[in-house]
Amino acid sequence: MRWGWLFLVLVLILQYRIWFDDSGVLATWKIQEQVSVKQEENKVLETRNEWLRKDVVNLQTTNDVVEEKAREDLGLIQKDESFYLFVDEK
């Protein structure tokens, strides 16, 4: 009987370590979930980086993109151009 209780306690201790320890099954599942979330975030960031890479190449190779950025972001116009601003009245 004594060996039975000792064996039961030993099994319970081992089961606890397998499931709830820092390197146990539950911790492993949590880490795997975190890894998959980070992989999804990386995919989004890789897409953004690729878009930015293409934008940098365009800025380095053509003046059209620089002109477009100046018009959109700064509101600049070229010489001999007219600028019309339409304002909606409320």
HELIX and SHEET records of a PDB file:
HELIX    1   1 ARG A    2  PHE A   20  1                                  19    
HELIX    2   2 VAL A   25  THR A   61  1                                  37    
HELIX    3   3 ASN A   63  LYS A   69  1                                   7    
HELIX    4   4 ALA A   70  LEU A   74  3                                   5    
END                                                                             
